[in-house]
C-alpha cells in the first residue's frame, strides 16, 4: 500500500506507514486522504507536534506523553478530542498521517 505524491510512489510497510519519514505537506495530505481524514487546524497542530518530536528525539511519544506534550500547544486538549481527530489511535494513526515511520513498542518515552 503505497502513496503516490508528485508522481512518485512512497515506500510503506504492510500497514501503510512510511519506511522513511517524509513530512512534506503533500505527503501528509495524501496519507490523510487514504485514512479518510479531512485535515483541520487541530489535525495540523498534532501533526506538527509529532513531526517535531520525531525530529528532536528520533521517535514519537506514546499516547500518555503525547497528551502531556500537547497541553502547551493545544490548551484543553484531552484524550476524547484526540480520538475525534485520529479515531484509530492518536499516537499511531497520528504518526502515520504525519508522514512518519510506524512507532514501535508500547513504551515510547
Chimera marker file (.cmm) of the C-alpha trace (Angstrom):
<marker_set name="trace">
<marker id="1" x="0.000" y="0.000" z="0.000" r="1" g="1" b="0" radius="0.5"/>
<marker id="2" x="1.968" y="2.967" z="-1.234" r="1" g="1" b="0" radius="0.5"/>
<marker id="3" x="1.075" y="6.604" z="-1.586" r="1" g="1" b="0" radius="0.5"/>
<marker id="4" x="1.749" y="8.466" z="-4.803" r="1" g="1" b="0" radius="0.5"/>
<marker id="5" x="2.961" y="12.039" z="-4.348" r="1" g="1" b="0" radius="0.5"/>
<marker id="6" x="4.255" y="14.151" z="-7.222" r="1" g="1" b="0" radius="0.5"/>
<marker id="7" x="4.248" y="11.055" z="-9.433" r="1" g="1" b="0" radius="0.5"/>
<marker id="8" x="6.456" y="9.055" z="-7.058" r="1" g="1" b="0" radius="0.5"/>
<marker id="9" x="5.266" y="6.102" z="-5.010" r="1" g="1" b="0" radius="0.5"/>
<marker id="10" x="6.460" y="6.232" z="-1.412" r="1" g="1" b="0" radius="0.5"/>
<marker id="11" x="7.667" y="3.020" z="0.229" r="1" g="1" b="0" radius="0.5"/>
<marker id="12" x="5.449" y="1.774" z="3.045" r="1" g="1" b="0" radius="0.5"/>
<marker id="13" x="5.203" y="-1.216" z="5.322" r="1" g="1" b="0" radius="0.5"/>
<marker id="14" x="2.239" y="-3.594" z="5.156" r="1" g="1" b="0" radius="0.5"/>
<marker id="15" x="0.201" y="-1.309" z="7.453" r="1" g="1" b="0" radius="0.5"/>
<marker id="16" x="0.715" y="1.813" z="5.348" r="1" g="1" b="0" radius="0.5"/>
<marker id="17" x="3.373" y="3.532" z="7.446" r="1" g="1" b="0" radius="0.5"/>
<marker id="18" x="6.194" y="5.186" z="5.549" r="1" g="1" b="0" radius="0.5"/>
<marker id="19" x="9.512" y="3.345" z="5.800" r="1" g="1" b="0" radius="0.5"/>
<marker id="20" x="11.346" y="6.684" z="5.773" r="1" g="1" b="0" radius="0.5"/>
<marker id="21" x="9.916" y="9.873" z="7.269" r="1" g="1" b="0" radius="0.5"/>
<marker id="22" x="8.577" y="12.368" z="4.738" r="1" g="1" b="0" radius="0.5"/>
<marker id="23" x="6.934" y="15.353" z="6.381" r="1" g="1" b="0" radius="0.5"/>
<marker id="24" x="6.041" y="17.363" z="3.303" r="1" g="1" b="0" radius="0.5"/>
<marker id="25" x="2.517" y="18.768" z="3.398" r="1" g="1" b="0" radius="0.5"/>
<marker id="26" x="1.660" y="16.944" z="0.159" r="1" g="1" b="0" radius="0.5"/>
<marker id="27" x="2.582" y="13.627" z="1.751" r="1" g="1" b="0" radius="0.5"/>
<marker id="28" x="0.538" y="14.376" z="4.881" r="1" g="1" b="0" radius="0.5"/>
<marker id="29" x="-2.472" y="15.271" z="2.725" r="1" g="1" b="0" radius="0.5"/>
<marker id="30" x="-2.166" y="12.081" z="0.652" r="1" g="1" b="0" radius="0.5"/>
<marker id="31" x="-1.968" y="9.846" z="3.723" r="1" g="1" b="0" radius="0.5"/>
<marker id="32" x="-4.829" y="11.680" z="5.455" r="1" g="1" b="0" radius="0.5"/>
<marker id="33" x="-7.000" y="11.216" z="2.369" r="1" g="1" b="0" radius="0.5"/>
<marker id="34" x="-6.188" y="7.497" z="2.309" r="1" g="1" b="0" radius="0.5"/>
<marker id="35" x="-7.154" y="7.300" z="6.000" r="1" g="1" b="0" radius="0.5"/>
<marker id="36" x="-10.431" y="9.124" z="5.332" r="1" g="1" b="0" radius="0.5"/>
<marker id="37" x="-9.400" y="12.153" z="7.382" r="1" g="1" b="0" radius="0.5"/>
<marker id="38" x="-10.198" y="15.717" z="6.375" r="1" g="1" b="0" radius="0.5"/>
<marker id="39" x="-7.441" y="17.820" z="7.902" r="1" g="1" b="0" radius="0.5"/>
<marker id="40" x="-8.415" y="20.680" z="10.204" r="1" g="1" b="0" radius="0.5"/>
<marker id="41" x="-6.226" y="23.184" z="12.045" r="1" g="1" b="0" radius="0.5"/>
<marker id="42" x="-6.321" y="20.879" z="15.078" r="1" g="1" b="0" radius="0.5"/>
<marker id="43" x="-5.044" y="17.975" z="12.958" r="1" g="1" b="0" radius="0.5"/>
<marker id="44" x="-2.182" y="20.121" z="11.698" r="1" g="1" b="0" radius="0.5"/>
<marker id="45" x="-1.269" y="21.140" z="15.264" r="1" g="1" b="0" radius="0.5"/>
<marker id="46" x="-0.984" y="17.489" z="16.304" r="1" g="1" b="0" radius="0.5"/>
<marker id="47" x="0.871" y="16.588" z="13.094" r="1" g="1" b="0" radius="0.5"/>
<marker id="48" x="3.433" y="19.377" z="13.558" r="1" g="1" b="0" radius="0.5"/>
<marker id="49" x="3.902" y="18.351" z="17.189" r="1" g="1" b="0" radius="0.5"/>
<marker id="50" x="4.553" y="14.713" z="16.210" r="1" g="1" b="0" radius="0.5"/>
<marker id="51" x="6.920" y="15.743" z="13.409" r="1" g="1" b="0" radius="0.5"/>
<marker id="52" x="8.878" y="17.988" z="15.805" r="1" g="1" b="0" radius="0.5"/>
<marker id="53" x="9.099" y="15.213" z="18.396" r="1" g="1" b="0" radius="0.5"/>
<marker id="54" x="10.340" y="12.784" z="15.752" r="1" g="1" b="0" radius="0.5"/>
<marker id="55" x="12.966" y="15.255" z="14.525" r="1" g="1" b="0" radius="0.5"/>
<marker id="56" x="14.177" y="16.017" z="18.058" r="1" g="1" b="0" radius="0.5"/>
<marker id="57" x="14.040" y="12.514" z="19.555" r="1" g="1" b="0" radius="0.5"/>
<marker id="58" x="14.131" y="10.073" z="16.654" r="1" g="1" b="0" radius="0.5"/>
<marker id="59" x="10.703" y="8.668" z="17.578" r="1" g="1" b="0" radius="0.5"/>
<marker id="60" x="7.248" y="9.817" z="18.546" r="1" g="1" b="0" radius="0.5"/>
<marker id="61" x="5.861" y="9.812" z="22.089" r="1" g="1" b="0" radius="0.5"/>
<marker id="62" x="3.435" y="7.247" z="23.419" r="1" g="1" b="0" radius="0.5"/>
<marker id="63" x="-0.135" y="8.434" z="23.887" r="1" g="1" b="0" radius="0.5"/>
<marker id="64" x="0.270" y="9.476" z="27.507" r="1" g="1" b="0" radius="0.5"/>
<marker id="65" x="3.337" y="11.603" z="26.814" r="1" g="1" b="0" radius="0.5"/>
<marker id="66" x="1.729" y="12.933" z="23.646" r="1" g="1" b="0" radius="0.5"/>
<marker id="67" x="-1.253" y="14.143" z="25.669" r="1" g="1" b="0" radius="0.5"/>
<marker id="68" x="1.042" y="15.858" z="28.183" r="1" g="1" b="0" radius="0.5"/>
<marker id="69" x="3.172" y="17.434" z="25.455" r="1" g="1" b="0" radius="0.5"/>
<marker id="70" x="0.180" y="18.792" z="23.579" r="1" g="1" b="0" radius="0.5"/>
<marker id="71" x="-1.114" y="20.649" z="26.654" r="1" g="1" b="0" radius="0.5"/>
<marker id="72" x="1.212" y="23.541" z="25.820" r="1" g="1" b="0" radius="0.5"/>
<marker id="73" x="0.170" y="23.883" z="22.171" r="1" g="1" b="0" radius="0.5"/>
<marker id="74" x="-3.482" y="22.823" z="22.432" r="1" g="1" b="0" radius="0.5"/>
<marker id="75" x="-4.995" y="24.119" z="25.667" r="1" g="1" b="0" radius="0.5"/>
<marker id="76" x="-7.938" y="21.969" z="26.732" r="1" g="1" b="0" radius="0.5"/>
<marker id="77" x="-6.707" y="19.010" z="24.699" r="1" g="1" b="0" radius="0.5"/>
<marker id="78" x="-7.855" y="15.702" z="26.141" r="1" g="1" b="0" radius="0.5"/>
<marker id="79" x="-7.957" y="12.080" z="25.044" r="1" g="1" b="0" radius="0.5"/>
<marker id="80" x="-11.510" y="12.392" z="23.704" r="1" g="1" b="0" radius="0.5"/>
<marker id="81" x="-10.610" y="15.291" z="21.416" r="1" g="1" b="0" radius="0.5"/>
<marker id="82" x="-7.521" y="13.452" z="20.132" r="1" g="1" b="0" radius="0.5"/>
<marker id="83" x="-9.563" y="10.338" z="19.363" r="1" g="1" b="0" radius="0.5"/>
<marker id="84" x="-12.035" y="12.519" z="17.464" r="1" g="1" b="0" radius="0.5"/>
<marker id="85" x="-9.132" y="13.678" z="15.289" r="1" g="1" b="0" radius="0.5"/>
<marker id="86" x="-7.482" y="10.263" z="14.900" r="1" g="1" b="0" radius="0.5"/>
<marker id="87" x="-10.114" y="7.610" z="15.702" r="1" g="1" b="0" radius="0.5"/>
<marker id="88" x="-7.880" y="4.575" z="15.155" r="1" g="1" b="0" radius="0.5"/>
<marker id="89" x="-5.453" y="5.888" z="17.791" r="1" g="1" b="0" radius="0.5"/>
<marker id="90" x="-3.893" y="9.332" z="18.129" r="1" g="1" b="0" radius="0.5"/>
<marker id="91" x="-0.314" y="8.184" z="18.704" r="1" g="1" b="0" radius="0.5"/>
<marker id="92" x="-0.186" y="5.574" z="15.930" r="1" g="1" b="0" radius="0.5"/>
<marker id="93" x="-2.595" y="6.984" z="13.339" r="1" g="1" b="0" radius="0.5"/>
<marker id="94" x="-1.307" y="10.487" z="14.063" r="1" g="1" b="0" radius="0.5"/>
<marker id="95" x="2.252" y="9.359" z="13.327" r="1" g="1" b="0" radius="0.5"/>
<marker id="96" x="1.116" y="7.652" z="10.124" r="1" g="1" b="0" radius="0.5"/>
<marker id="97" x="-0.698" y="10.747" z="8.867" r="1" g="1" b="0" radius="0.5"/>
<marker id="98" x="2.271" y="12.922" z="9.896" r="1" g="1" b="0" radius="0.5"/>
<marker id="99" x="4.414" y="11.014" z="7.377" r="1" g="1" b="0" radius="0.5"/>
<marker id="100" x="6.465" y="9.191" z="9.992" r="1" g="1" b="0" radius="0.5"/>
<marker id="101" x="7.535" y="5.552" z="10.283" r="1" g="1" b="0" radius="0.5"/>
<marker id="102" x="5.472" y="3.235" z="12.461" r="1" g="1" b="0" radius="0.5"/>
<marker id="103" x="6.038" y="3.814" z="16.179" r="1" g="1" b="0" radius="0.5"/>
<marker id="104" x="7.487" y="0.639" z="17.663" r="1" g="1" b="0" radius="0.5"/>
<marker id="105" x="6.928" y="-0.712" z="21.125" r="1" g="1" b="0" radius="0.5"/>
<marker id="106" x="4.449" y="0.290" z="23.771" r="1" g="1" b="0" radius="0.5"/>
<marker id="107" x="6.743" y="2.341" z="25.948" r="1" g="1" b="0" radius="0.5"/>
<marker id="108" x="7.650" y="5.318" z="23.822" r="1" g="1" b="0" radius="0.5"/>
<marker id="109" x="9.394" y="7.746" z="26.130" r="1" g="1" b="0" radius="0.5"/>
<link id1="1" id2="2" r="1" g="1" b="0" radius="0.2"/>
<link id1="2" id2="3" r="1" g="1" b="0" radius="0.2"/>
<link id1="3" id2="4" r="1" g="1" b="0" radius="0.2"/>
<link id1="4" id2="5" r="1" g="1" b="0" radius="0.2"/>
<link id1="5" id2="6" r="1" g="1" b="0" radius="0.2"/>
<link id1="6" id2="7" r="1" g="1" b="0" radius="0.2"/>
<link id1="7" id2="8" r="1" g="1" b="0" radius="0.2"/>
<link id1="8" id2="9" r="1" g="1" b="0" radius="0.2"/>
<link id1="9" id2="10" r="1" g="1" b="0" radius="0.2"/>
<link id1="10" id2="11" r="1" g="1" b="0" radius="0.2"/>
<link id1="11" id2="12" r="1" g="1" b="0" radius="0.2"/>
<link id1="12" id2="13" r="1" g="1" b="0" radius="0.2"/>
<link id1="13" id2="14" r="1" g="1" b="0" radius="0.2"/>
<link id1="14" id2="15" r="1" g="1" b="0" radius="0.2"/>
<link id1="15" id2="16" r="1" g="1" b="0" radius="0.2"/>
<link id1="16" id2="17" r="1" g="1" b="0" radius="0.2"/>
<link id1="17" id2="18" r="1" g="1" b="0" radius="0.2"/>
<link id1="18" id2="19" r="1" g="1" b="0" radius="0.2"/>
<link id1="19" id2="20" r="1" g="1" b="0" radius="0.2"/>
<link id1="20" id2="21" r="1" g="1" b="0" radius="0.2"/>
<link id1="21" id2="22" r="1" g="1" b="0" radius="0.2"/>
<link id1="22" id2="23" r="1" g="1" b="0" radius="0.2"/>
<link id1="23" id2="24" r="1" g="1" b="0" radius="0.2"/>
<link id1="24" id2="25" r="1" g="1" b="0" radius="0.2"/>
<link id1="25" id2="26" r="1" g="1" b="0" radius="0.2"/>
<link id1="26" id2="27" r="1" g="1" b="0" radius="0.2"/>
<link id1="27" id2="28" r="1" g="1" b="0" radius="0.2"/>
<link id1="28" id2="29" r="1" g="1" b="0" radius="0.2"/>
<link id1="29" id2="30" r="1" g="1" b="0" radius="0.2"/>
<link id1="30" id2="31" r="1" g="1" b="0" radius="0.2"/>
<link id1="31" id2="32" r="1" g="1" b="0" radius="0.2"/>
<link id1="32" id2="33" r="1" g="1" b="0" radius="0.2"/>
<link id1="33" id2="34" r="1" g="1" b="0" radius="0.2"/>
<link id1="34" id2="35" r="1" g="1" b="0" radius="0.2"/>
<link id1="35" id2="36" r="1" g="1" b="0" radius="0.2"/>
<link id1="36" id2="37" r="1" g="1" b="0" radius="0.2"/>
<link id1="37" id2="38" r="1" g="1" b="0" radius="0.2"/>
<link id1="38" id2="39" r="1" g="1" b="0" radius="0.2"/>
<link id1="39" id2="40" r="1" g="1" b="0" radius="0.2"/>
<link id1="40" id2="41" r="1" g="1" b="0" radius="0.2"/>
<link id1="41" id2="42" r="1" g="1" b="0" radius="0.2"/>
<link id1="42" id2="43" r="1" g="1" b="0" radius="0.2"/>
<link id1="43" id2="44" r="1" g="1" b="0" radius="0.2"/>
<link id1="44" id2="45" r="1" g="1" b="0" radius="0.2"/>
<link id1="45" id2="46" r="1" g="1" b="0" radius="0.2"/>
<link id1="46" id2="47" r="1" g="1" b="0" radius="0.2"/>
<link id1="47" id2="48" r="1" g="1" b="0" radius="0.2"/>
<link id1="48" id2="49" r="1" g="1" b="0" radius="0.2"/>
<link id1="49" id2="50" r="1" g="1" b="0" radius="0.2"/>
<link id1="50" id2="51" r="1" g="1" b="0" radius="0.2"/>
<link id1="51" id2="52" r="1" g="1" b="0" radius="0.2"/>
<link id1="52" id2="53" r="1" g="1" b="0" radius="0.2"/>
<link id1="53" id2="54" r="1" g="1" b="0" radius="0.2"/>
<link id1="54" id2="55" r="1" g="1" b="0" radius="0.2"/>
<link id1="55" id2="56" r="1" g="1" b="0" radius="0.2"/>
<link id1="56" id2="57" r="1" g="1" b="0" radius="0.2"/>
<link id1="57" id2="58" r="1" g="1" b="0" radius="0.2"/>
<link id1="58" id2="59" r="1" g="1" b="0" radius="0.2"/>
<link id1="59" id2="60" r="1" g="1" b="0" radius="0.2"/>
<link id1="60" id2="61" r="1" g="1" b="0" radius="0.2"/>
<link id1="61" id2="62" r="1" g="1" b="0" radius="0.2"/>
<link id1="62" id2="63" r="1" g="1" b="0" radius="0.2"/>
<link id1="63" id2="64" r="1" g="1" b="0" radius="0.2"/>
<link id1="64" id2="65" r="1" g="1" b="0" radius="0.2"/>
<link id1="65" id2="66" r="1" g="1" b="0" radius="0.2"/>
<link id1="66" id2="67" r="1" g="1" b="0" radius="0.2"/>
<link id1="67" id2="68" r="1" g="1" b="0" radius="0.2"/>
<link id1="68" id2="69" r="1" g="1" b="0" radius="0.2"/>
<link id1="69" id2="70" r="1" g="1" b="0" radius="0.2"/>
<link id1="70" id2="71" r="1" g="1" b="0" radius="0.2"/>
<link id1="71" id2="72" r="1" g="1" b="0" radius="0.2"/>
<link id1="72" id2="73" r="1" g="1" b="0" radius="0.2"/>
<link id1="73" id2="74" r="1" g="1" b="0" radius="0.2"/>
<link id1="74" id2="75" r="1" g="1" b="0" radius="0.2"/>
<link id1="75" id2="76" r="1" g="1" b="0" radius="0.2"/>
<link id1="76" id2="77" r="1" g="1" b="0" radius="0.2"/>
<link id1="77" id2="78" r="1" g="1" b="0" radius="0.2"/>
<link id1="78" id2="79" r="1" g="1" b="0" radius="0.2"/>
<link id1="79" id2="80" r="1" g="1" b="0" radius="0.2"/>
<link id1="80" id2="81" r="1" g="1" b="0" radius="0.2"/>
<link id1="81" id2="82" r="1" g="1" b="0" radius="0.2"/>
<link id1="82" id2="83" r="1" g="1" b="0" radius="0.2"/>
<link id1="83" id2="84" r="1" g="1" b="0" radius="0.2"/>
<link id1="84" id2="85" r="1" g="1" b="0" radius="0.2"/>
<link id1="85" id2="86" r="1" g="1" b="0" radius="0.2"/>
<link id1="86" id2="87" r="1" g="1" b="0" radius="0.2"/>
<link id1="87" id2="88" r="1" g="1" b="0" radius="0.2"/>
<link id1="88" id2="89" r="1" g="1" b="0" radius="0.2"/>
<link id1="89" id2="90" r="1" g="1" b="0" radius="0.2"/>
<link id1="90" id2="91" r="1" g="1" b="0" radius="0.2"/>
<link id1="91" id2="92" r="1" g="1" b="0" radius="0.2"/>
<link id1="92" id2="93" r="1" g="1" b="0" radius="0.2"/>
<link id1="93" id2="94" r="1" g="1" b="0" radius="0.2"/>
<link id1="94" id2="95" r="1" g="1" b="0" radius="0.2"/>
<link id1="95" id2="96" r="1" g="1" b="0" radius="0.2"/>
<link id1="96" id2="97" r="1" g="1" b="0" radius="0.2"/>
<link id1="97" id2="98" r="1" g="1" b="0" radius="0.2"/>
<link id1="98" id2="99" r="1" g="1" b="0" radius="0.2"/>
<link id1="99" id2="100" r="1" g="1" b="0" radius="0.2"/>
<link id1="100" id2="101" r="1" g="1" b="0" radius="0.2"/>
<link id1="101" id2="102" r="1" g="1" b="0" radius="0.2"/>
<link id1="102" id2="103" r="1" g="1" b="0" radius="0.2"/>
<link id1="103" id2="104" r="1" g="1" b="0" radius="0.2"/>
<link id1="104" id2="105" r="1" g="1" b="0" radius="0.2"/>
<link id1="105" id2="106" r="1" g="1" b="0" radius="0.2"/>
<link id1="106" id2="107" r="1" g="1" b="0" radius="0.2"/>
<link id1="107" id2="108" r="1" g="1" b="0" radius="0.2"/>
<link id1="108" id2="109" r="1" g="1" b="0" radius="0.2"/>
</marker_set>
